[in-house]
């Protein structure tokens, strides 16, 4: 018999089945929230993976298309590689759970979350987050849980717990908060300029709800939890540390790391490592773990310098931002470009504009998310950190950084009606030494403005770090952390926003949670820093969006037509619209509500295409003037094409003021003439007159 546990969460019932399925996994939770069903499992290898100096945790979020009654697209009709949403969800689950595993644990652990059914009122992401935590807590895998997660929305000014897919899409806040029993351990947010005070209120309302979930998990663990298994510790022997300190005294290590140049510091550490390799040449066991031992010694040195002496490795004050620089139009011929430099972190961003038809199509589990008009892509080549390795396409980190910068700018983008373009920005990392995602946000904002995208406000971002001591009150916040402070510190708290409020948050930590003073202090510090960056770096480079798009960007003219006339413009099997495109070289997009967008670089051809569309949808009345091309000559008159697929006739008696015997005496095929509409003749054809309008015949 299996056991079922239930609790009320956000006005709906959360149900967990234990020992119903997946019994060979170390832990399994069969999750139900409304009609959303997720199977969450936690498995671990029996032995540690040899030759590694990190905890090999893998988190998967599997979107099964049958969950929403769809068959996957493509040729093989199977689920392919993980979608961007699946990657981002996996990262959100990973970030709060990773710090709760033992630091010296090296067994492979996989947390798998398979979405089997989706109720639009109950987002599967939050169900998977809770399922992963429960499966791990009841397993025999060492884990210092439980932890719990809650999502918060902001709809019509009211905070909503675990919002539906529609509320998540349309609300002003997408906030995910993870907590342990006492502290917040992870924050992820996208927001429509939510003020700092309101954001803190939402974070701690979610934290309160997390405590009720943790009590629920405690009950499940008490009845179903397995004893945690023993494991082989990979900790560095204390006697080895003592010997390293004897050979390389702490003062020598301080001198080695105290520099603002990353390459110099790395060279100093290589020299120290070489010295120790020589000393331990006869001790193979110590040589095998020397790299990790030096890393930990360096880490302890940096943390002690910051915490006790408020002394940062590059000599900055704890609130000081590294040297800033910004410029636009660095790349010719592209639609917009900008470069942002902060210390040894440098990002070049390029903006590309295209018709709305080039928006990204999304085939996922959320029916409210079917396309993406703004895309931010982030690339992190190995040369940016002085390494050499082949590029294999974007990994999870690159996708996550791109999504964060994308979230940061979405709230200030113009609507499709204001600016009918698809927009792509690409951040190329030229140099990296900490917080490239925040540099990407700043560079992308300037690139958009340089491209003539009328964003409503400027957005900047910065990261705040943390080093903690033995008590909750013993901590130091660091503005604008560099790579070393990120690696050796306890937190990477990234915040983007405008002068009015926050647009995105991403918080990673390596400890078991943050106190409220730390969270509030980090958010305040980030606001102060981002305003400084905007005023002192970004605005001097470009202070407002350019009045129009650049010369190499496509131009778009939008007109509105009667939706019932869309078929006339498209024509049978697209014949009419394709003919307009072929004659003018433009791109044409038509929406179901009758909005026609004509896109091109040649203004004359764009105007010509617009005239053709207007002519096609015109309700013809006597007295209207048109230009037409002679496409057929008969004894009784000539047929004119005045728009693709639209023809009318000029009777021989209406060609000239004087009497003519043959149409060919005046007209030849290909002539372009001006005519006045006479209405429809007895056969229902549109009838024209040449003689009743002053005109010049243009010979082909």
FENGIRA-V875993 format. One record per pair of residues at least 24 apart in sequence whose ideal C-beta (glycine too) atoms are under 7 Angstrom apart, sorted by the first residue. I is the first residue (numbers start at 1). J is the second residue. If there is no record, write none. Layout:
# FENGIRA-V875993
I,J
I,J
This chain:
# FENGIRA-V875993
3,223
3,224
5,219
5,220
7,216
9,162
9,213
10,161
10,162
12,122
16,134
16,220
18,138
18,220
18,224
19,224
26,139
26,140
26,141
27,135
27,136
27,138
27,139
27,141
28,135
29,131
29,134
29,135
31,127
31,130
31,131
33,122
33,127
34,119
34,121
34,122
35,117
35,119
36,117
36,118
36,119
36,122
36,124
36,127
37,116
37,117
38,113
38,114
38,115
38,116
38,124
38,127
38,128
38,131
39,114
39,116
40,113
40,128
40,131
40,132
40,134
40,135
41,112
41,135
42,111
42,135
42,136
42,139
42,141
43,110
44,107
44,108
44,109
44,141
45,107
45,108
47,107
48,106
48,107
48,232
48,234
49,106
49,108
52,106
53,291
53,292
55,98
55,101
55,105
55,106
56,106
56,108
57,94
57,98
57,101
57,109
58,110
59,90
59,93
59,94
59,111
60,90
60,110
60,112
60,113
61,86
61,89
61,90
61,93
61,113
61,128
62,112
62,113
62,114
62,115
63,115
63,364
63,365
64,114
64,115
64,116
67,115
67,116
67,117
67,118
67,365
68,118
68,365
73,363
83,364
84,399
84,403
85,364
87,396
87,399
88,400
88,403
89,125
89,128
91,396
91,400
92,129
92,176
92,188
93,128
93,129
93,132
95,186
95,508
96,147
96,149
96,178
96,185
96,186
97,132
97,133
97,136
97,147
99,185
99,509
99,510
99,511
99,512
100,143
100,144
100,145
100,147
100,512
101,142
101,143
102,142
104,233
104,234
104,235
105,142
105,231
106,234
107,231
109,141
111,136
115,365
118,365
120,164
120,165
120,166
120,367
121,164
123,151
123,165
123,168
124,365
126,151
126,162
130,213
133,217
134,217
134,220
137,217
137,221
137,225
138,220
138,221
138,224
138,225
138,226
139,226
140,226
140,227
140,228
140,229
142,228
142,231
144,512
146,214
146,217
146,218
146,221
147,178
147,179
147,180
147,185
148,178
148,179
148,210
148,213
148,214
148,217
149,176
149,177
149,178
149,210
150,177
150,206
150,209
150,210
151,175
151,176
152,177
152,202
152,205
152,206
154,194
154,202
159,202
159,205
161,209
165,366
165,368
166,368
169,368
169,369
173,202
175,202
175,203
175,206
177,203
177,206
177,207
177,210
179,207
179,210
180,512
180,513
181,214
182,513
183,512
183,513
183,514
183,515
184,513
184,514
184,519
185,509
185,512
185,513
186,507
187,505
187,507
188,505
188,506
189,504
189,505
190,407
190,504
191,501
191,502
191,503
191,504
192,411
193,411
193,497
193,498
193,500
193,501
193,503
194,501
194,502
195,501
196,501
196,502
196,523
196,524
196,527
199,502
199,523
200,519
200,520
200,523
203,519
204,516
236,289
236,292
236,293
236,296
240,286
240,293
241,293
244,276
244,293
244,297
247,275
247,276
247,279
248,272
248,275
248,276
250,301
253,297
253,298
253,301
254,301
254,305
257,298
257,301
257,302
257,313
258,313
259,313
259,314
260,314
260,315
262,344
262,433
262,483
263,386
269,294
269,298
299,488
302,484
302,488
303,467
303,488
306,467
306,476
306,478
307,467
307,469
307,476
310,476
312,478
313,484
314,482
318,476
318,477
318,478
318,479
319,479
320,479
321,479
321,480
321,529
321,532
321,533
322,480
324,533
324,536
324,537
325,537
326,446
326,537
326,538
326,541
327,541
328,446
328,450
328,541
328,542
329,450
333,552
335,451
335,549
335,550
335,552
335,553
336,447
336,448
336,450
336,451
336,550
337,447
337,450
338,443
338,446
338,447
338,450
339,443
340,439
340,442
340,443
340,446
342,439
342,480
343,433
343,482
344,431
344,433
345,431
345,432
345,433
345,434
345,435
345,436
345,439
346,430
346,431
347,427
347,429
347,430
347,436
347,439
347,440
347,443
348,428
348,430
348,443
349,425
349,426
349,427
349,440
349,443
349,444
349,447
350,425
350,426
350,447
351,423
351,425
351,447
351,448
351,451
351,453
352,424
353,421
353,423
353,451
353,549
353,553
353,554
354,421
354,422
354,554
355,422
355,554
355,556
355,587
355,589
355,597
355,599
356,416
356,420
356,421
356,422
356,589
356,597
357,587
357,589
358,422
359,422
373,416
373,422
373,423
374,406
374,410
374,413
374,423
375,406
375,424
376,402
376,405
376,406
376,409
376,425
376,444
377,402
377,426
378,402
378,405
378,427
378,440
379,426
379,427
379,428
379,429
380,429
380,432
380,436
381,429
384,429
384,430
384,431
384,432
385,432
401,436
401,437
401,440
404,437
404,494
404,504
404,506
405,437
405,440
405,441
405,444
407,504
408,441
408,459
408,461
408,496
408,503
408,504
409,441
409,444
409,445
409,459
411,503
412,455
412,456
412,457
412,459
412,498
413,455
414,453
414,454
414,455
418,454
419,453
419,454
420,556
420,558
420,597
421,556
423,453
433,482
433,483
434,481
434,482
434,483
434,486
435,463
435,481
435,494
437,494
438,462
438,463
438,494
438,496
441,496
442,533
442,538
445,538
446,538
446,541
446,542
449,542
449,544
449,545
449,546
450,542
450,546
451,549
451,550
451,553
452,545
452,546
452,548
452,549
452,550
453,545
454,545
455,545
457,498
457,499
458,498
458,534
458,538
459,496
459,497
459,498
459,503
460,496
460,530
460,533
460,534
460,538
461,494
461,495
461,496
461,530
462,495
462,526
462,529
462,530
462,533
463,492
463,493
463,494
464,493
464,522
464,525
464,526
465,489
465,491
465,492
466,490
466,491
466,518
468,511
472,515
475,518
477,521
477,522
477,525
479,525
479,529
480,529
493,522
493,526
495,523
495,526
497,527
497,530
499,531
554,599
554,600
554,601
555,600
555,601
555,603
555,606
556,597
556,598
556,599
557,598
557,606
557,610
558,595
558,596
558,597
559,596
559,610
559,613
560,594
560,595
561,594
561,596
561,613
561,617
562,594
562,617
563,592
563,593
563,594
565,617
566,590
566,594
568,616
568,617
569,613
569,616
569,617
571,645
575,645
576,616
576,644
576,645
579,644
579,645
580,609
580,612
580,644
584,608
584,609
612,643
612,644
615,642
615,643
615,646
616,643
616,646
620,677
620,686
621,677
622,677
622,678
622,679
623,676
623,677
624,677
625,674
625,676
625,693
626,675
626,677
627,672
627,674
628,673
628,675
629,670
629,672
630,667
630,668
630,669
630,670
630,671
630,673
633,663
633,664
633,667
633,669
637,663
638,663
638,667
640,673
640,675
640,688
648,685
648,686
648,687
648,688
649,685
649,687
649,688
650,675
650,688
650,689
650,690
654,688
654,689
654,690
654,691
655,690
655,691
656,691
657,691
670,700
671,697
671,698
671,699
671,700
672,698
673,697
